[in-house]
């Protein structure tokens, strides 16, 4: 049971409680069952549960490492993509200002880009702390918001047909 507890502690240190929740919960439940079986002096059952707990904890640690790497890759890709879109948005804003587009038309996209930059900064801080789940949550919906801002900016820049006189 000590080995099972050690494996659970190692799995928690690897982030299994956040990245491999199912396996981690199974490991802790099996250890609880082992302790319960030992309390009623069913040592064979306690041993079986302890072995199961250790195996589940080891699987949780491996699964957590894999999941953490996958989420990290997703976050890094999103950060790169959103950073490029924000730069494109800033360039389009500058072009719209040069074309003398009314400021009131550019204010909502400007606010969306600023919010996206804030979310990007928050995600960068989470990545610095290796909290990739929080970083992913920070970036949730940001790309769509930047895309909408780009669409709004492009709409202000669209050539308008002159009004016809009758």
Protein Blocks (a to p, Z undefined) as FASTA:
>chain_A
ZZmmmmmmmmmmnopmmmmmmlmmmmmmmmmmmmmmmmnopaklmmmmmmmmmmmmmmmm
mmmmmmmmmmmmmmmmmmmmmmmmmmmmmmmmmmmmmnopafklmmmmmmmmmmmmmmmm
mmmmmmmnopaklmmmmmgoklmmmmmmmmmmmmmmpccdddddZZ
